[in-house]
């Protein structure tokens, strides 16, 4: 009985180690977005750069452009040198903040292609959803850090250091990955693909907190070997060619890419980058008050996203997405209506109601869409197209982000509160898409998910749930005897 607790401790430690490295990627991305939202409302920043609608958009999109430049090459690098090395290389680029925001974006493009693949392939199946959910849930941590540091630095106004200090802090977080690298296991799938079978078996045992003789470990090992052998036999040598080779792969990529508009164009990015404009329209014009609200928003998002991550395996990805997306759509209509009615008045109940609606919108978004951002794509992609597919997802994410940051300033300027109504209306189309097209991946290993697309499992090994169920019955019988 005590052995079971020891096993859980081992699993938890290894999983925490894997997640802690990848979370830096999420925190850094969030810090970038949130710090831009904070410095955009600083008087010294506006004066120094003579900020206009165009320059605000360009400054906000610089890292996205860098990530898009890197993403086409990221899949090849990650497949060639390993998921872990992709994280390391990305961290080195991210730490070079002084070279400019576009270099940060290049590091993000490489890190994002490797991080989700790494986490999905290097965690125990029963913890995969939680691990991937936490990966992007910690986006809120970056937001809290950025807003907290920016708020503290407002006391430096009118000095330029009020916006320079928050910007400089962006280079420190990725150094954490460099320190962790010697202790991180490599993806067992990548090791098998390189014919390093013994190492792969040991890693699988490690992430499950068990020994190589454990039936749970052996089933996962057999599934990985059989599936990768099938992919090597049936697949092409070029990953991009493999993506479009057959209908199942095209469907995999289509579902993976759908996460970009579903999560990036739902309305959250509007608040992330332009919450200052939103709050000003709602009647809250003080930059300090806006930062306090943003700090509270980040903490609120983190708690709700954490809840969604823990419930993802129980509720399922399909339900999690639909409940979150549907609630977001309703709340954005309400934000638009309240902004229309009270955005240019001093009627405090109306202003407070608008802020409350923003809180509820971000809570709904954080519950499902935040965890799913990096959870769903690597699950639906098979191994031979996972790294390249995740690179494509990164491009789609950044492209959607650039669309928001370039287009929405002009929408706010031209049609004001109606922007929320337009955004909420296309969210309805996302709800319809997810309802009819998404597949449910809960309760399956990455190799067992292939059956949902190919119509068959590419391994003779029994499903992990069957073996796990049998093992639990044996343990329960032994405990009853004791």
C-alpha positions as CSV (number, residue, x, y, z in Angstrom):
1,X,0.0,0.0,0.0
2,X,2.8,2.4,0.9
3,X,4.5,1.5,-2.4
4,X,1.5,3.0,-4.2
5,X,2.0,6.3,-2.5
6,X,5.8,6.2,-3.3
7,X,4.9,5.6,-6.9
8,X,2.6,8.6,-6.9
9,X,5.3,10.7,-5.4
10,X,7.8,9.7,-8.1
11,X,5.2,10.4,-10.9
12,X,4.4,13.8,-9.4
13,X,8.1,14.8,-9.1
14,X,9.0,13.9,-12.7
15,X,5.8,15.4,-14.1
16,X,6.4,18.6,-12.1
17,X,10.0,18.7,-13.5
18,X,8.7,18.4,-17.1
19,X,6.0,21.0,-16.6
20,X,8.2,23.5,-14.8
21,X,10.5,23.7,-17.7
22,X,7.7,24.1,-20.3
23,X,5.7,26.6,-18.1
24,X,8.5,29.1,-18.7
25,X,7.5,29.3,-22.3
26,X,3.9,30.0,-21.3
27,X,4.9,32.5,-18.7
28,X,7.2,34.4,-21.1
29,X,4.5,34.6,-23.8
30,X,2.0,35.9,-21.3
31,X,4.5,38.3,-19.8
32,X,5.1,39.7,-23.3
33,X,1.4,40.2,-23.9
34,X,0.6,41.6,-20.5
35,X,3.6,43.9,-20.2
36,X,2.6,45.5,-23.6
37,X,-0.9,46.0,-22.2
38,X,0.6,47.7,-19.1
39,X,3.2,49.9,-20.8
40,X,0.7,50.9,-23.5
41,X,-1.1,52.9,-20.8
42,X,2.0,54.5,-19.3
43,X,2.4,58.2,-20.1
44,X,6.2,58.1,-20.4
45,X,5.9,55.2,-22.9
46,X,3.4,57.0,-25.0
47,X,5.5,60.2,-25.0
48,X,8.8,58.4,-25.7
49,X,7.5,56.5,-28.7
50,X,4.9,59.0,-29.8
51,X,2.4,56.2,-29.8
52,X,-0.3,56.2,-32.4
53,X,-2.8,53.5,-33.4
54,X,-0.3,52.1,-36.0
55,X,2.8,52.1,-33.7
56,X,0.8,50.5,-30.9
57,X,-0.2,47.6,-33.2
58,X,3.4,47.2,-34.6
59,X,5.0,47.1,-31.1
60,X,2.5,44.5,-30.0
61,X,3.0,42.2,-33.0
62,X,6.8,42.2,-33.1
63,X,7.2,38.9,-31.2
64,X,4.4,37.3,-33.2
65,X,6.3,38.1,-36.4
66,X,9.5,36.6,-35.0
67,X,7.6,33.4,-34.0
68,X,6.1,33.1,-37.5
69,X,9.6,33.4,-39.1
70,X,10.9,30.6,-36.9
71,X,8.0,28.2,-37.0
72,X,8.5,26.7,-40.5
73,X,11.9,25.4,-39.4
74,X,10.9,24.4,-35.9
75,X,9.4,21.1,-36.7
76,X,12.5,19.9,-38.5
77,X,14.8,21.0,-35.6
78,X,12.6,19.4,-33.0
79,X,12.3,16.1,-34.9
80,X,16.1,16.0,-35.7
81,X,17.6,17.0,-32.3
82,X,14.8,16.1,-29.8
83,X,12.0,17.8,-28.0
84,X,14.2,18.7,-25.0
85,X,16.9,20.3,-27.1
86,X,14.2,22.4,-28.8
87,X,13.2,23.8,-25.4
88,X,16.8,24.6,-24.6
89,X,17.5,26.4,-27.9
90,X,14.3,28.4,-27.5
91,X,15.3,29.4,-24.0
92,X,18.7,30.7,-25.1
93,X,17.0,32.9,-27.7
94,X,14.4,34.2,-25.3
95,X,17.1,35.2,-22.8
96,X,18.6,37.6,-25.4
97,X,16.0,40.3,-24.8
98,X,18.5,43.0,-25.6
99,X,18.6,41.9,-29.2
100,X,15.0,43.0,-29.6
101,X,11.4,41.7,-29.4
102,X,11.6,39.9,-32.7
103,X,14.4,37.7,-31.4
104,X,12.1,36.9,-28.4
105,X,9.5,35.8,-31.0
106,X,12.0,33.6,-32.8
107,X,12.7,31.8,-29.5
108,X,8.9,31.5,-28.9
109,X,8.4,29.9,-32.3
110,X,10.9,27.2,-31.5
111,X,10.0,26.7,-27.9
112,X,6.2,26.4,-28.7
113,X,6.8,23.7,-31.4
114,X,8.8,21.6,-28.9
115,X,7.1,22.3,-25.6
116,X,3.6,20.9,-26.2
117,X,5.1,17.9,-28.0
118,X,7.5,17.3,-25.2
119,X,4.9,17.6,-22.4
120,X,2.4,15.3,-24.2
121,X,5.0,12.7,-24.9
122,X,6.8,12.8,-21.6
123,X,4.1,12.5,-19.0
124,X,2.1,9.6,-17.7
125,X,-1.2,9.2,-19.7
126,X,-3.4,9.7,-16.7
127,X,-1.6,13.1,-16.1
128,X,-1.3,14.2,-19.7
129,X,-4.4,16.4,-19.7
130,X,-3.5,18.1,-16.4
131,X,0.1,18.6,-17.5
132,X,-0.8,20.2,-20.8
133,X,-3.5,22.2,-19.2
134,X,-1.1,23.6,-16.6
135,X,1.3,24.4,-19.3
136,X,-0.8,27.2,-20.7
137,X,-2.7,27.8,-17.4
138,X,0.5,29.4,-16.1
139,X,0.0,32.0,-18.8
140,X,-1.8,33.9,-15.9
141,X,1.4,33.8,-13.9
142,X,3.2,35.7,-16.6
143,X,0.3,38.2,-16.6
144,X,0.4,38.6,-12.8
145,X,4.2,39.2,-12.9
146,X,4.0,41.6,-15.8
147,X,1.2,43.7,-14.3
148,X,2.6,43.6,-10.8
149,X,6.0,44.8,-11.9
150,X,4.5,47.4,-14.3
151,X,2.3,48.7,-11.5
152,X,5.2,49.0,-9.1
153,X,7.2,50.9,-11.8
154,X,4.4,53.5,-12.3
155,X,6.0,55.3,-9.3
156,X,9.0,56.0,-11.5
157,X,6.9,58.2,-13.8
158,X,7.6,60.4,-15.7
159,X,11.0,58.7,-16.0
160,X,11.5,56.3,-19.0
161,X,12.5,53.6,-16.5
162,X,8.8,53.2,-15.7
163,X,8.4,51.2,-18.9
164,X,12.1,50.1,-19.4
165,X,12.3,48.0,-16.1
166,X,9.2,45.8,-16.9
167,X,10.6,45.3,-20.4
168,X,14.0,44.2,-19.2
169,X,12.5,41.6,-16.8
170,X,11.4,39.6,-19.8
171,X,14.8,38.1,-20.3
172,X,15.2,36.4,-17.0
173,X,12.6,33.7,-16.8
174,X,14.0,31.5,-19.7
175,X,17.3,31.1,-17.8
176,X,15.4,28.8,-15.6
177,X,15.2,26.2,-18.4
178,X,18.9,26.2,-18.9
179,X,19.4,25.3,-15.2
180,X,16.8,22.4,-15.4
181,X,18.1,20.9,-18.6
182,X,20.4,18.3,-17.1
183,X,17.6,16.8,-15.0
184,X,14.9,16.6,-17.7
185,X,14.1,13.3,-19.5
186,X,13.9,13.2,-23.3
187,X,10.6,12.2,-25.0
188,X,10.4,8.4,-25.1
189,X,8.7,8.6,-28.5
190,X,11.6,10.5,-29.9
191,X,14.1,8.0,-28.4
192,X,12.2,5.1,-30.0
193,X,12.2,7.0,-33.3
194,X,16.0,7.1,-32.9
195,X,16.2,3.4,-32.1
196,X,17.3,4.1,-28.5
197,X,14.9,1.5,-27.1
198,X,16.4,0.9,-23.7
199,X,16.5,4.6,-22.9
200,X,12.9,5.0,-24.0
201,X,11.8,2.1,-21.7
202,X,13.6,3.7,-18.7
203,X,12.0,7.1,-19.4
204,X,8.5,5.5,-19.6
205,X,9.2,3.8,-16.3
206,X,10.4,7.0,-14.8
207,X,7.4,9.1,-15.8
208,X,5.1,6.4,-14.5
209,X,7.0,6.2,-11.2
210,X,7.5,2.5,-11.7
211,X,9.9,-0.2,-13.0
212,X,10.5,-1.4,-16.5
213,X,8.7,-4.7,-15.6
214,X,5.4,-3.0,-14.7
215,X,2.6,-4.1,-17.1
216,X,1.5,-0.4,-17.4
217,X,5.0,0.5,-18.5
218,X,5.3,-2.4,-20.9
219,X,1.9,-1.7,-22.6
220,X,2.9,1.9,-23.3
221,X,6.3,0.8,-24.5
222,X,4.8,-1.7,-26.9
223,X,2.2,0.7,-28.2
224,X,4.9,3.3,-28.9
225,X,7.1,0.9,-30.8
226,X,4.3,-0.7,-32.8
227,X,2.8,2.7,-33.8
228,X,6.1,4.3,-34.7
229,X,7.0,1.2,-36.8
230,X,3.7,1.5,-38.6
231,X,4.3,5.2,-39.2
232,X,7.8,4.6,-40.5
233,X,6.5,1.9,-42.9
234,X,3.5,3.8,-44.1
235,X,4.7,7.4,-43.9
236,X,6.8,9.6,-46.1
237,X,10.3,11.0,-45.3
238,X,9.2,14.6,-45.5
239,X,6.8,15.7,-42.6
240,X,5.0,18.3,-44.7
241,X,4.3,15.7,-47.4
242,X,3.0,13.3,-44.7
243,X,0.5,16.0,-43.4
244,X,-1.4,16.0,-46.7
245,X,-0.8,12.4,-47.7
246,X,-4.2,11.0,-46.6
247,X,-7.6,12.0,-45.2
248,X,-6.9,11.0,-41.6
249,X,-3.8,13.2,-41.4
250,X,-5.5,16.1,-43.1
251,X,-8.3,15.8,-40.5
252,X,-5.7,15.7,-37.7
253,X,-4.0,18.9,-38.9
254,X,-7.4,20.6,-39.5
255,X,-8.5,19.9,-35.9
256,X,-5.1,20.9,-34.5
257,X,-5.2,24.2,-36.4
258,X,-8.8,24.9,-35.4
259,X,-7.6,25.6,-31.9
260,X,-5.9,28.9,-33.1
261,X,-9.0,30.8,-34.1
262,X,-11.1,29.1,-31.4
263,X,-8.8,30.4,-28.7
264,X,-7.2,33.5,-30.2
265,X,-10.2,35.1,-31.9
266,X,-12.8,34.5,-29.1
267,X,-12.1,37.9,-27.5
268,X,-9.4,37.2,-24.9
269,X,-6.6,38.7,-26.9
270,X,-8.6,41.9,-27.3
271,X,-8.6,42.2,-23.5
272,X,-5.0,41.2,-23.1
273,X,-3.5,43.8,-25.5
274,X,-6.1,46.5,-25.3
275,X,-7.8,46.3,-21.9
276,X,-6.7,50.0,-21.5
277,X,-8.9,51.0,-24.4
278,X,-11.7,48.8,-23.2
279,X,-11.7,50.2,-19.6
280,X,-11.4,53.8,-21.0
281,X,-14.5,53.1,-23.1
282,X,-16.2,51.8,-19.9
283,X,-15.3,55.1,-18.1
284,X,-12.2,54.0,-16.2
285,X,-9.3,56.2,-17.4
286,X,-6.7,56.1,-14.6
287,X,-3.7,54.1,-15.7
288,X,-3.1,52.9,-12.1
289,X,-6.7,51.8,-11.6
290,X,-6.5,50.0,-15.0
291,X,-3.3,48.1,-13.8
292,X,-4.9,47.1,-10.5
293,X,-7.9,45.7,-12.4
294,X,-5.6,43.8,-14.8
295,X,-3.7,42.3,-11.8
296,X,-6.9,41.1,-10.2
297,X,-8.0,39.8,-13.6
298,X,-4.8,37.7,-14.0
299,X,-5.2,36.1,-10.6
300,X,-8.8,35.3,-11.3
301,X,-7.9,33.7,-14.6
302,X,-5.2,31.6,-13.0
303,X,-7.5,30.1,-10.4
304,X,-10.3,29.3,-12.9
305,X,-7.9,27.9,-15.5
306,X,-6.3,25.7,-12.8
307,X,-9.8,24.3,-12.0
308,X,-10.4,23.6,-15.7
309,X,-7.1,21.8,-16.0
310,X,-7.8,19.5,-13.1
311,X,-11.3,18.7,-14.5
312,X,-10.2,18.2,-18.1
313,X,-9.8,14.5,-17.9
314,X,-13.1,14.0,-16.1
315,X,-15.2,16.4,-18.3
316,X,-13.5,15.7,-21.6
317,X,-12.1,18.1,-24.2
318,X,-15.3,18.5,-26.2
319,X,-17.5,19.5,-23.3
320,X,-14.8,21.7,-21.8
321,X,-14.4,23.6,-25.1
322,X,-18.2,24.0,-25.8
323,X,-19.1,25.1,-22.2
324,X,-16.2,27.7,-22.2
325,X,-16.8,28.9,-25.7
326,X,-20.6,29.2,-25.3
327,X,-20.2,31.2,-22.1
328,X,-17.7,33.5,-23.6
329,X,-20.0,34.3,-26.5
330,X,-22.8,35.3,-24.1
331,X,-20.6,37.4,-21.9
332,X,-19.1,39.3,-24.9
333,X,-22.5,40.3,-26.1
334,X,-23.2,41.6,-22.5
335,X,-19.9,43.5,-22.5
336,X,-20.8,45.2,-25.8
337,X,-24.3,46.1,-24.5
338,X,-23.0,47.5,-21.2
339,X,-20.3,49.5,-23.0
340,X,-22.8,50.9,-25.4
341,X,-25.1,52.0,-22.5
342,X,-22.6,53.2,-20.0
343,X,-19.2,53.6,-21.7
344,X,-19.4,57.3,-21.9
345,X,-21.3,58.1,-18.7
346,X,-20.3,58.5,-15.1
347,X,-23.0,56.1,-13.9
348,X,-20.9,53.9,-11.6
349,X,-23.3,50.9,-11.4
350,X,-23.1,50.7,-15.2
351,X,-19.3,51.0,-15.2
352,X,-18.9,48.4,-12.4
353,X,-21.3,46.1,-14.3
354,X,-19.1,46.3,-17.4
355,X,-16.0,45.4,-15.4
356,X,-17.9,42.5,-13.9
357,X,-18.9,41.2,-17.3
358,X,-15.2,41.4,-18.4
359,X,-14.3,39.3,-15.3
360,X,-17.0,36.7,-16.1
361,X,-15.9,36.5,-19.7
362,X,-12.3,35.9,-18.8
363,X,-13.4,33.3,-16.2
364,X,-15.4,31.5,-18.8
365,X,-12.5,31.6,-21.2
366,X,-9.9,30.5,-18.7
367,X,-12.0,27.5,-17.6
368,X,-11.8,25.6,-20.9
369,X,-10.1,27.5,-23.7
370,X,-6.9,28.3,-21.7
371,X,-6.1,24.7,-20.8
372,X,-7.1,23.4,-24.3
373,X,-4.7,25.8,-26.1
374,X,-1.8,23.4,-25.8
375,X,-3.7,20.3,-24.7
376,X,-5.8,19.4,-27.8
377,X,-3.4,19.9,-30.8
378,X,-0.6,17.5,-29.7
379,X,-3.2,14.9,-28.7
380,X,-4.8,14.8,-32.2
381,X,-1.5,14.8,-34.1
382,X,0.3,11.5,-34.6
383,X,4.0,11.3,-33.8
384,X,5.4,11.7,-37.3
385,X,3.6,15.0,-37.9
386,X,3.4,16.2,-34.3
387,X,6.4,18.6,-34.3
388,X,5.6,20.0,-37.8
389,X,1.9,20.2,-36.9
390,X,2.7,22.1,-33.7
391,X,4.9,24.5,-35.7
392,X,1.9,25.1,-38.0
393,X,-0.3,25.7,-34.9
394,X,2.2,28.2,-33.7
395,X,2.0,30.0,-37.1
396,X,-1.8,30.0,-36.9
397,X,-1.8,31.2,-33.3
398,X,0.6,34.1,-34.1
399,X,-1.2,35.0,-37.3
400,X,-4.5,35.2,-35.4
401,X,-2.7,37.2,-32.7
402,X,-1.4,39.6,-35.3
403,X,-4.9,39.9,-36.8
404,X,-6.2,41.0,-33.4
405,X,-3.4,43.5,-32.6
406,X,-3.5,45.0,-36.1
407,X,-7.2,45.1,-36.8
408,X,-8.9,45.7,-33.5
409,X,-7.4,49.1,-32.7
410,X,-9.0,50.3,-35.9
411,X,-12.3,48.5,-35.1
412,X,-12.4,50.2,-31.7
413,X,-11.7,53.5,-33.2
414,X,-14.3,53.1,-36.0
415,X,-17.2,51.3,-34.4
416,X,-16.4,51.3,-30.7
417,X,-18.7,49.0,-28.6
418,X,-20.0,47.3,-31.8
419,X,-16.6,45.5,-32.0
420,X,-17.7,43.2,-29.1
421,X,-20.9,42.4,-31.0
422,X,-19.0,41.5,-34.2
423,X,-16.5,39.3,-32.2
424,X,-19.3,37.5,-30.3
425,X,-21.2,36.8,-33.5
426,X,-18.3,34.9,-35.1
427,X,-17.9,33.0,-31.9
428,X,-21.2,31.4,-32.7
429,X,-19.6,29.8,-35.8
430,X,-16.8,28.4,-33.6
431,X,-19.4,26.7,-31.3
432,X,-21.0,25.0,-34.3
433,X,-17.6,23.9,-35.6
434,X,-16.5,22.3,-32.3
435,X,-19.9,20.7,-31.8
436,X,-19.9,18.8,-35.1
437,X,-16.2,18.3,-35.8
438,X,-14.1,17.8,-32.7
439,X,-13.3,14.3,-31.5
440,X,-13.0,13.4,-27.8
441,X,-9.5,12.3,-26.7
442,X,-9.9,11.7,-22.9
443,X,-9.0,8.4,-21.4
444,X,-6.6,7.3,-24.3
445,X,-2.9,7.2,-24.8
446,X,-1.5,9.2,-27.7
447,X,-1.2,5.9,-29.7
448,X,-4.8,4.9,-28.9
449,X,-6.1,8.2,-30.2
450,X,-4.9,7.2,-33.7
451,X,-7.8,4.8,-33.8
452,X,-10.2,7.7,-33.9
453,X,-8.7,8.9,-37.2
454,X,-7.4,5.7,-38.9
455,X,-10.3,3.4,-37.8
456,X,-7.8,0.9,-36.2
457,X,-5.1,0.7,-33.6
458,X,-1.6,0.1,-34.9
459,X,-0.6,-2.1,-32.1
460,X,-1.6,-5.5,-30.7
461,X,-1.0,-4.4,-27.2
462,X,-4.2,-4.1,-25.1
463,X,-5.6,-0.6,-24.3
464,X,-3.9,0.9,-21.2
465,X,-7.3,1.4,-19.5
466,X,-7.9,-2.4,-19.6
467,X,-4.5,-3.2,-18.1
468,X,-4.8,-0.4,-15.5
469,X,-8.3,-1.7,-14.5
470,X,-6.9,-5.2,-14.0
471,X,-4.0,-3.9,-11.9
472,X,-6.3,-1.9,-9.7
473,X,-8.5,-4.9,-9.1
474,X,-5.4,-6.9,-8.1
475,X,-4.3,-4.2,-5.7
476,X,-7.8,-3.9,-4.2
477,X,-7.9,-7.7,-3.6
478,X,-4.5,-7.6,-1.9
479,X,-5.6,-4.6,0.3
480,X,-8.7,-6.5,1.3
481,X,-6.7,-9.5,2.3
482,X,-4.4,-7.4,4.5
